[in-house]
Amino acid sequence: MTIDRIYDEAAGWLVRQQGDAMDWDGFTTWLEADPRHRAAYDELALIDAQLDGHAEIISHAISAPVLAANDRRPVRWGRWAGLGGGAVAAGLALVLALQPTNRQLPIRDYRSAAGKGIEVALGDGARVALAPLSHLTIKGEHAVLQGTGYFDVPHRPGRALTTAAGDFSVTDIGTRFSVANETEGVEVEVAEGSLSVTSDRLAKPIVLSAGHGLIVERSAGTVRLISVDPQQVASWRSGKLQFDQTPLALVARDVSRYSGARVTVDPVIAEQPFSGVITIHHGEAPARTLAQILSLDVKQVDGTTRLEPRRR
């Protein structure tokens, strides 16, 4: 498919979103079909959001009629009819050139403590639930995450939020998803909508839709796709930690993080796998629940709850 055809199709989807009969499932399928689809759509959405303020200059550059902002004729199709890739690129370049170059975007910095998550408002209705012991910095529409967060980003034309998690970047234009950037790797899960994941380690962008995700294991250098229950994405928000064959040392780390009470394990059982659900409580209760499930002993050592093999 030629790039001009892709831009024509992107324009059609942008226009149809102005009506009540928008085919959102079809739009998601189209986005997933080719990484170039999302790139073209995002470019058009960005231009469309800026067009009213610079209509005369942009319309001259792309040689296409521009409808007035309050013109309701065929849902703004006149802006985009017959537009090719080169014209769109020229229009985008003009839009970017018209932005102030001397204005520094503020950097917002958020940190959460052990045992306590926080809610972060990004603006325009977008929000992030930041898990305990996580760090989020935001500059414009670019975020950097250390730890874990759940993102709720309503669709707005022209906005594409990019979240960096290590050497992976997650880009979306409106969806609900979770990102974990932890020592052992990166995990992305989509609860609603779709997004793309890019990295120098990937041959091409990976598009994920609701019910899907990916796991990056740093030690093994692997990336694998997974299926998830959209209702269970970021279940820690509802007070539950879910584990699937997770080494006990990592389970203890997460229990410490969400309960606020430090939990350690004897090195002898550090790699023992655990699958199940732990309800989050403050203090040592989750550690004792875990010990009961696995038939382990619990000791208090220098203010730390330590899990050890049960003595016979």
C-alpha positions in Angstrom: 0.0 0.0 0.0 1.3 3.4 -0.9 1.9 6.1 1.7 -0.6 8.4 0.0 -3.3 5.6 0.3 -2.4 5.2 4.0 -2.9 8.9 4.7 -6.2 8.9 2.8 -7.4 6.1 5.0 -6.1 7.8 8.1 -8.0 11.0 7.1 -11.2 8.9 6.7 -10.9 7.5 10.2 -10.2 11.0 11.6 -13.3 12.4 9.9 -15.6 9.5 11.0 -14.7 10.0 14.6 -16.7 13.2 14.5 -19.9 11.2 14.1 -21.9 8.9 16.4 -21.5 5.9 14.2 -17.8 5.5 14.5 -16.6 1.9 14.1 -14.1 1.7 16.9 -13.5 -2.0 16.4 -12.7 -1.4 12.7 -10.5 1.5 13.7 -8.5 -0.7 16.1 -8.1 -3.4 13.4 -6.9 -0.8 11.0 -4.3 0.5 13.5 -3.0 -3.0 14.2 -2.6 -3.9 10.5 0.5 -1.8 9.9 2.7 0.4 12.1 2.5 3.1 9.4 -1.2 3.4 10.0 -0.8 4.7 13.6 2.1 7.0 12.5 -0.1 8.6 9.7 -3.1 8.9 11.9 -1.1 10.6 14.7 0.4 13.1 12.2 -3.1 14.0 10.9 -4.5 14.3 14.4 -1.7 16.6 15.4 -2.2 18.9 12.3 -6.0 18.9 12.8 -5.6 20.0 16.4 -3.4 22.9 15.4 -5.1 23.8 12.1 -7.6 26.3 13.3 -5.0 28.5 14.8 -2.8 28.6 11.7 -5.4 28.0 8.9 -4.2 30.5 6.4 -0.6 29.5 6.4 -1.2 25.7 6.3 -4.0 25.9 3.7 -1.6 27.8 1.4 1.2 25.3 1.9 -1.0 22.2 1.2 -3.1 23.9 -1.5 -6.3 22.5 0.0 -9.4 24.4 1.1 -9.8 24.8 4.9 -13.2 24.9 6.4 -14.0 27.3 9.1 -14.0 25.9 12.6 -17.8 26.1 12.9 -18.4 24.7 9.4 -20.4 21.4 9.8 -20.3 20.3 6.1 -19.3 16.7 5.6 -17.7 16.4 9.1 -14.6 18.4 8.1 -13.7 16.2 5.2 -12.7 19.2 3.2 -9.6 19.6 5.3 -8.2 16.2 4.3 -9.8 15.3 0.9 -7.1 14.2 -1.6 -4.2 14.9 0.7 -1.0 12.9 0.0 1.9 12.0 2.3 4.2 14.9 1.1 1.5 17.5 1.7 0.8 16.1 5.1 4.5 16.2 6.0 4.8 19.8 4.8 1.8 20.8 6.9 3.2 19.0 9.9 6.5 20.7 9.5 4.8 24.1 9.4 2.7 23.3 12.5 5.9 22.4 14.4 7.7 25.4 13.1 5.0 27.6 14.4 5.4 26.4 18.0 7.4 28.7 20.3 11.0 27.5 20.5 11.9 29.5 23.6 9.3 28.0 25.9 10.7 25.3 28.2 8.1 22.7 29.1 8.1 22.1 32.9 9.2 18.8 34.2 6.8 17.3 36.7 8.2 14.7 39.2 6.1 12.2 41.2 7.3 9.6 43.7 5.3 7.2 45.8 6.4 5.7 49.1 6.3 2.1 50.2 2.8 0.9 51.0 1.1 3.9 49.4 0.3 4.6 45.8 -0.7 8.0 44.4 -2.9 9.4 41.7 -1.4 11.7 39.1 -3.5 14.0 36.9 -1.8 14.5 33.5 -4.4 17.0 32.2 -7.3 16.7 29.7 -8.7 13.9 31.7 -5.7 11.6 31.6 -4.6 10.1 34.9 -2.0 7.7 36.2 -2.3 5.5 39.3 1.3 5.2 40.5 2.0 2.0 42.5 4.0 2.2 45.7 7.8 2.8 45.4 7.5 4.1 41.8 8.8 7.2 40.1 7.2 9.1 37.2 8.5 12.2 35.5 6.5 14.0 32.8 7.5 16.6 30.3 4.8 17.6 27.9 3.5 14.4 26.4 6.5 12.3 27.3 6.8 10.3 30.5 9.5 8.3 32.1 8.5 5.5 34.5 10.5 3.6 37.1 8.3 1.1 38.9 4.7 0.5 38.0 1.8 2.6 36.9 -1.7 2.3 35.4 -2.5 4.8 32.7 -6.1 6.0 31.8 -5.7 8.2 28.8 -8.9 9.4 27.0 -8.6 9.9 23.3 -7.9 13.5 22.2 -7.0 14.4 18.7 -3.4 15.5 18.5 -2.3 13.9 21.7 0.0 10.8 21.7 1.4 10.1 25.2 4.7 8.3 25.1 6.0 6.5 28.2 9.6 5.3 28.4 10.2 2.1 30.4 13.9 1.4 30.2 14.8 1.1 26.6 11.2 0.4 25.6 8.6 3.1 24.7 4.9 2.8 24.9 2.8 5.2 22.7 -1.0 5.5 22.8 -3.6 8.1 21.7 -6.2 7.0 24.2 -6.5 3.8 26.1 -6.2 2.1 29.5 -3.0 0.1 30.2 -0.4 -0.8 32.8 3.4 -0.5 32.5 5.9 -2.1 34.9 9.5 -1.2 34.6 11.2 -3.3 37.3 14.7 -4.7 37.8 13.9 -8.0 36.2 12.2 -6.5 33.1 9.4 -4.6 31.5 5.7 -5.7 31.4 2.9 -4.0 29.4 -0.8 -5.0 29.7 -3.7 -3.4 27.8 -7.2 -3.2 29.5 -8.9 -1.1 26.8 -8.0 0.3 23.3 -4.7 -0.3 21.7 -1.1 1.0 21.8 2.3 0.4 20.2 5.6 -0.6 21.8 8.9 0.3 20.2 12.5 -0.3 21.1 15.9 -0.7 19.4 15.6 -4.3 20.5 12.5 -4.9 18.3 12.6 -5.4 14.5 9.4 -3.4 14.3 6.8 -1.8 16.6 4.5 -4.2 18.4 0.8 -3.2 18.5 -1.1 -4.4 21.5 -4.9 -4.3 21.9 -7.2 -5.0 24.9 -6.5 -8.4 26.4 -2.9 -8.5 25.3 0.5 -7.6 26.6 4.2 -8.3 26.5 6.9 -9.3 28.9 10.5 -8.4 28.6 13.0 -10.5 30.6 16.2 -8.5 31.0 18.3 -11.4 32.2 17.3 -13.7 29.3 17.0 -10.9 26.7 13.6 -12.2 25.6 10.4 -10.5 24.6 7.2 -12.6 24.7 3.6 -11.8 24.0 0.9 -12.8 26.5 -2.9 -12.8 26.8 -4.4 -11.1 29.9 -7.8 -10.6 31.4 -8.7 -6.9 30.9 -10.5 -6.9 34.1 -7.4 -8.0 36.0 -5.0 -5.5 34.6 -3.2 -3.7 37.5 -5.2 -5.7 40.0 -3.0 -4.1 42.7 -5.4 -1.1 42.5 -8.1 -3.2 44.0 -5.9 -4.6 46.8 -4.7 -7.8 45.2 -1.4 -9.1 44.1 -1.4 -11.9 41.5 1.6 -14.2 40.9 2.2 -16.9 38.3 5.2 -19.1 39.0 7.0 -16.1 40.4 10.3 -16.7 42.4 9.6 -16.2 46.1 12.3 -13.5 46.4 10.3 -11.3 43.9 7.0 -12.1 45.7 8.6 -10.9 48.9 9.8 -7.8 47.2 6.2 -7.0 46.0 4.6 -7.8 49.3 7.1 -5.4 51.0 6.4 -2.7 48.5 2.6 -2.8 48.7 2.3 -3.6 52.4 4.9 -1.1 53.6 6.5 -3.8 55.8 9.8 -5.2 54.7 9.8 -8.9 53.9 12.8 -11.0 53.1 13.3 -14.7 52.3 16.0 -17.2 53.2 18.3 -17.7 50.2 17.5 -21.4 50.2 13.9 -20.7 49.1 14.5 -17.5 47.1 13.9 -19.3 43.8 10.9 -21.3 44.9 8.0 -20.5 42.6 4.7 -19.2 43.9 1.3 -18.9 42.1 -1.7 -17.4 43.7 -3.3 -14.2 45.0 -2.3 -12.2 48.0 -4.6 -9.6 49.5 -2.8 -6.4 50.3 -2.9 -5.2 53.9 -0.6 -2.8 55.6 2.0 -4.4 58.0 3.1 -8.0 58.1 -0.3 -9.7 57.5 0.4 -10.5 53.8 3.8 -12.1 54.7 2.1 -14.3 57.3 -0.5 -15.3 54.7 2.2 -16.2 52.3 4.0 -18.2 54.9 0.8 -20.1 55.8 0.1 -21.0 52.2 3.7 -22.3 51.6 4.2 -23.8 55.1 7.1 -21.5 55.9 8.3 -20.2 59.2 8.1 -16.5 60.0 10.8 -14.7 62.0 11.3 -11.1 63.0 14.9 -10.0 62.4 15.9 -6.4 63.0 12.4 -5.1 62.1 12.2 -7.3 59.0 9.7 -10.2 58.5 11.8 -13.1 57.3 10.4 -16.2 55.6 12.4 -19.4 56.2 11.9 -23.1 55.5 9.8 -24.8 58.2 11.9 -26.7 60.7 10.8 -30.3 61.1 
